[in-house]
Each structure stands twice: as structure tokens, then as C-alpha cells.
């Protein structure tokens, strides 16, 4: 197994390990975070009905041009909290995927907490 396939396999294992314990319900939907090289996406998902209740992204936002990824994460955290309030969601479970709870992911989570989401 080469280095890249080994790294990808480790990411898949981490994601499966997190998703074994984290599942969104009607009372507490799942806040899923996806981090790419340039952008962040956050979604509030009800896994029972397979519906996305709210979402926020840094894609296409002119105010974020030239900002760091941590600043983009803070913005997305604020937006997902506001969009979740519109969808009448206040409590969520946090799904970090295969990422560590550090840096960008932590900034997004802290920003969402400061703006009213509980997890």
C-alpha cells in the first residue's frame, strides 16, 4: 500500500469511527462539517428523515476573499447558527468527519456555540 492510499484509508477509518457514535435525530440533528483546501461547508442534517435542515458555506462569499481558513470557519459557524435558528434547531450533535477537533474545525464549532447552537 502506498502512502496516499494509506492516508486515505486512515481518513475513512476515522470517519467511520466518528459516525458509529454520532447520529442525527429529530430532537438533535447532526452538524456535519466538510473542510476542503479552500472552503468550508457545514450542514445540519436529520438522519432519520434524510433531510438537510440548514446549511452554510464559504463558497462564493465576496467578503471572505483573501481571508484565512480560520476566519472563514468563524464566518461559517456564525451563518450555520443563524440558519439553524431559522429552522428552529437549537441543539445538535457535532460531526467532525475525519478531521481533528483543532484549528479550523474548532473555530467553526466555537463560533456556532457563541451564536446559540448547543452541542
SULJOTA-V602807 format. One record per run of one state. SS is the DSSP state (H for helix, E for strand, - for the rest). FROM is the first residue (numbers start at 0). TO is the last residue. If there is no record, write none. Layout:
# SULJOTA-V602807
SS|FROM|TO + SS|FROM|TO
This chain:
# SULJOTA-V602807
-|0|1 + H|2|20 + -|21|27 + E|28|34 + -|35|38 + E|39|45 + -|46|49 + E|50|56 + -|57|60 + H|61|63 + -|64|67 + H|68|85 + -|86|89 + E|90|94 + -|95|102 + H|103|113 + -|114|116 + E|117|117 + -|118|118
